[in-house]
Amino acid sequence: MCPFDLHIPEPSARPGDQPDFSHLVIPPPGAVPRPDPDAGASSEIFRQTAHGVIRVLDDQGHAVGPWVPDISPDQLRHGLRAMMLTRTFEDRMFRSHRQGKTSFFMKSTGEEAIGAAQSMVLGPRDMCFPTYRVLSWLTARGYPLTDLVNQIFSNEKDPLKGRQLPILYSARDYGFYSLSGNLGSRFGHAVGWAMASAYRKDDSLALAYIGEGSTAEGDFHEALTFASVYHAPVILCVTNNQWAISSYAGIAGADEATFAAKAAGYGLPGLRVDGNDFLAVWAATEWAVARARANLGATLIEFFTYRVAAHSTSDDPTRYRPAE
C-alpha cells in the first residue's frame, strides 16, 4: 500500500525560470456561445461559458461572435478615455509614493477594462462593492481627480476625513460602496444589499468584486449560497489576475477548475470572460444585468486577466514570479 502524498500547488515558473503558458486553453474570439438570459442555470450551455473564455476582440481589433455588444462610438471613446485616465493617474500617484508624498498605493495596470465597462453598463442607482483595483469605475463616472488625490494624501481636504487608508475610496453618489481591505467581505455585503433591494421591491441591483484568492475563504461560499437561495439581484465578479499577493491562483483551486465553474454547485450561471477585452466585459455584464432585472437572480463572472504590476508599493513580485 502506497503512503499518501500531500499535494502542494506550485506555479509553473518562479524567478529565473522561463514562463510556459502552453497549459492554457484560450478559445478564439467568438467561440463561446451566448445563452439567453433566461436560460436555466443547469443548462449544458453554461458548461461552455464557465470553462471557455468569452472574447469579442480578435487580434486585428475586430469585434466578432455572438457576444458583440450594441455599443456606440461615443461610448467606446468614453470607455477608452476612462481606461487611459486611470492608468495615467495611477502612474502619477505611484511616482508620488516614491517621492515620499503618500504612505501607500496600489495600481490596477492591465485590469482597467473591468471597472470602466461595468460602470458604464450599470445604472446610477445600482451599487458597486469594489476592490482596490477598480478605480476605472470612478473615472468612467467622472469622479473628481482632486478628491482622489486628497484622499490618497490624507490631507485636510480628504472627503473621508482621514477615516480610510489611502486608496480605500468611498463615493456613494457614484455607486461606489466604501472600500475594504478585507476582500472576501465584498460578496457578503453585496448579496445582503441586493436582498434588501428585493425585499423593498426596489429595482436597484448590486455588483461586487473579489480576487481569486478570496474564493478560498468562507465568505465566498456563504455569499453564493444566499445569492442562490434568495435569487438576489447581484452580479458577483471574481477578478482572476493569477496572484493573491505572492500566492498563485492554484492555491485557491485554479489548477482543478475554473472559478466560474464553481457557480454550478450553487445553481447559478457562471461566465468566464477575458478581463482585458472591454467589449467582452461589457457584453457579459449586460447579460447578467438583464438576468437580474428579470428577477432570475445572481450571476457569477470570472474575469481572466493578469496583475501586471506589483500587489502594492509594499510588494516586490520579482521575489516570487518571473519578470516576463
ZIPE-V128135 format. One record per helix or strand. SS is the DSSP state (H for helix, E for strand). FROM is the first residue (numbers start at 1). TO is the last residue. If there is no record, write none. Layout:
BEGIN
ss | from | to
SS | FROM | TO
SS | FROM | TO
END
This chain:
BEGIN
ss | from | to
H | 45 | 51
E | 54 | 54
E | 57 | 57
E | 63 | 63
H | 73 | 98
H | 112 | 121
E | 127 | 129
H | 135 | 140
H | 145 | 153
E | 171 | 171
H | 172 | 174
E | 176 | 176
H | 185 | 199
E | 206 | 211
H | 212 | 216
H | 218 | 229
E | 234 | 240
E | 243 | 244
E | 247 | 248
H | 249 | 252
H | 260 | 266
E | 269 | 274
H | 278 | 293
E | 299 | 304
H | 317 | 319
END
